[in-house]
Amino acid sequence: MDIVDQETRSRMMSRIGGKNTRPELVVRKLLHNAGLRFRLHVKKLPGKPDIVLARYKVAIFVNGCFWHAHHCSLFRIPSTNRDFWHNKIENNVQRDRTRIRQLMDGGWRVGIVWECSLRGRNRENFQALQQVLLDWIKAGKEGLYQTTVK
């Protein structure tokens, strides 16, 4: 049972933004402090990646574990209106797969930084995360990169 009425829950959820989230700001700061320059939310690319490093042909998404169904301690389907949330999150996951494939088919390397690697009990050390991201970006290895959680 939800602790607030449906109208209040709807209003609360509608205020959750998709851009400039705290996790995204952390990743941007790590990359900027490492001397990298990037563009944000490039509309011409599939999925409007959160961070785009055109020089390296890298697109990075900073994904919230709830919204993108990352199976970690931060993801759990709400107990109320389960069908709605299951469908919504499944649609997000399918859309993510499509956009990642489109980017990779266009020659882009795609990175996903999961929210749980930036906050919560299993978060990464920020300096270590910064170094791993830099190594991946500069190495030029093809394929999909995702932060991992311990």
C-alpha positions as CSV (number, residue, x, y, z in Angstrom):
1,M,0.0,0.0,0.0
2,D,1.3,3.4,-0.9
3,I,1.7,6.0,1.8
4,V,0.4,8.8,-0.3
5,D,-2.6,9.1,-2.6
6,Q,-2.4,8.6,-6.3
7,E,-2.5,12.3,-7.2
8,T,0.4,13.1,-4.8
9,R,2.5,10.1,-6.1
10,S,1.9,11.2,-9.7
11,R,3.0,14.8,-8.9
12,M,6.1,13.5,-7.1
13,M,7.1,11.2,-9.9
14,S,6.6,13.9,-12.6
15,R,9.1,16.1,-10.9
16,I,11.9,13.6,-11.3
17,G,14.1,15.1,-14.1
18,G,15.9,13.2,-16.8
19,K,18.7,15.7,-17.2
20,N,21.4,17.1,-15.0
21,T,20.8,14.5,-12.2
22,R,23.2,14.3,-9.3
23,P,24.8,11.1,-10.7
24,E,25.2,12.7,-14.1
25,L,26.8,15.8,-12.5
26,V,29.3,13.5,-10.6
27,V,30.4,11.8,-13.9
28,R,30.7,15.1,-15.7
29,K,32.9,16.5,-12.9
30,L,35.1,13.5,-12.9
31,L,35.6,13.8,-16.7
32,H,36.1,17.5,-16.6
33,N,38.6,17.3,-13.8
34,A,40.5,14.8,-16.0
35,G,40.8,17.4,-18.7
36,L,38.2,16.0,-21.0
37,R,35.7,18.3,-22.8
38,F,32.3,17.1,-23.9
39,R,28.9,18.0,-25.1
40,L,25.6,17.3,-23.2
41,H,22.4,15.7,-24.4
42,V,23.2,15.8,-28.1
43,K,19.8,15.7,-29.8
44,K,21.2,14.5,-33.2
45,L,22.3,11.2,-31.6
46,P,20.0,8.3,-30.8
47,G,18.8,8.5,-27.2
48,K,20.4,11.9,-26.6
49,P,23.3,10.6,-24.6
50,D,24.0,12.4,-21.4
51,I,27.7,13.0,-22.3
52,V,29.3,12.9,-25.7
53,L,33.0,13.0,-26.3
54,A,33.1,13.5,-30.1
55,R,36.8,13.4,-30.3
56,Y,36.8,9.8,-29.1
57,K,33.4,9.0,-30.7
58,V,32.1,8.0,-27.2
59,A,28.5,8.4,-25.9
60,I,27.9,7.9,-22.2
61,F,24.6,7.4,-20.5
62,V,24.3,7.9,-16.7
63,N,21.4,5.5,-15.9
64,G,19.3,5.5,-12.8
65,C,19.0,1.9,-11.6
66,F,15.2,2.1,-11.1
67,W,14.3,3.6,-14.4
68,H,16.5,1.3,-16.4
69,A,16.0,-1.9,-14.5
70,H,19.6,-2.5,-13.3
71,H,19.4,-5.6,-11.1
72,C,21.2,-4.2,-8.0
73,S,20.2,-3.1,-4.5
74,L,18.7,0.2,-5.8
75,F,16.2,-1.5,-8.2
76,R,12.8,-2.8,-7.0
77,I,9.4,-2.7,-8.8
78,P,7.0,-0.7,-6.6
79,S,4.4,-2.9,-4.8
80,T,1.5,-0.7,-6.0
81,N,0.4,-0.5,-9.6
82,R,2.9,-3.2,-10.5
83,D,1.7,-3.8,-14.1
84,F,2.1,-0.1,-14.9
85,W,5.7,0.0,-13.6
86,H,6.7,-3.3,-15.1
87,N,5.5,-2.1,-18.6
88,K,7.1,1.3,-18.2
89,I,10.4,0.0,-17.1
90,E,10.4,-2.8,-19.7
91,N,9.7,-0.2,-22.4
92,N,12.7,1.9,-21.1
93,V,14.9,-1.2,-21.3
94,Q,13.8,-2.0,-24.9
95,R,14.3,1.6,-25.9
96,D,17.8,1.6,-24.4
97,R,18.8,-1.5,-26.3
98,T,17.6,0.0,-29.6
99,R,19.4,3.3,-29.0
100,I,22.6,1.6,-28.0
101,R,22.5,-0.6,-31.1
102,Q,21.9,2.5,-33.3
103,L,24.8,4.3,-31.8
104,M,27.1,1.3,-32.1
105,D,26.0,0.7,-35.7
106,G,26.9,4.3,-36.4
107,G,30.5,3.7,-35.1
108,W,30.0,5.1,-31.6
109,R,31.4,3.5,-28.5
110,V,28.8,3.5,-25.7
111,G,29.3,3.6,-22.0
112,I,26.8,3.2,-19.2
113,V,27.5,4.5,-15.8
114,W,25.0,3.0,-13.3
115,E,23.7,5.1,-10.5
116,C,24.7,2.3,-8.0
117,S,28.3,2.8,-8.9
118,L,28.0,6.4,-7.7
119,R,25.9,6.1,-4.6
120,G,24.7,3.5,-2.1
121,R,26.5,1.0,-0.1
122,N,28.4,-0.5,-3.1
123,R,29.5,2.7,-4.7
124,E,32.9,2.9,-6.5
125,N,35.8,5.0,-5.3
126,F,35.4,8.1,-7.4
127,Q,39.2,8.3,-8.3
128,A,39.1,4.6,-9.3
129,L,36.0,5.2,-11.4
130,Q,37.6,8.2,-13.0
131,Q,40.6,6.2,-14.0
132,V,38.6,3.3,-15.4
133,L,36.5,5.7,-17.5
134,L,39.6,7.5,-18.8
135,D,41.3,4.2,-19.6
136,W,38.2,3.0,-21.5
137,I,37.7,6.3,-23.4
138,K,41.3,6.6,-24.5
139,A,41.8,2.9,-25.3
140,G,39.4,3.1,-28.2
141,K,38.1,-0.4,-27.6
142,E,34.9,-1.1,-29.4
143,G,31.8,-2.4,-27.8
144,L,29.7,-1.5,-24.8
145,Y,31.2,-0.5,-21.5
146,Q,29.3,-0.6,-18.2
147,T,30.3,0.2,-14.7
148,T,30.2,-2.8,-12.5
149,V,29.1,-3.1,-8.9
150,K,30.9,-5.2,-6.3
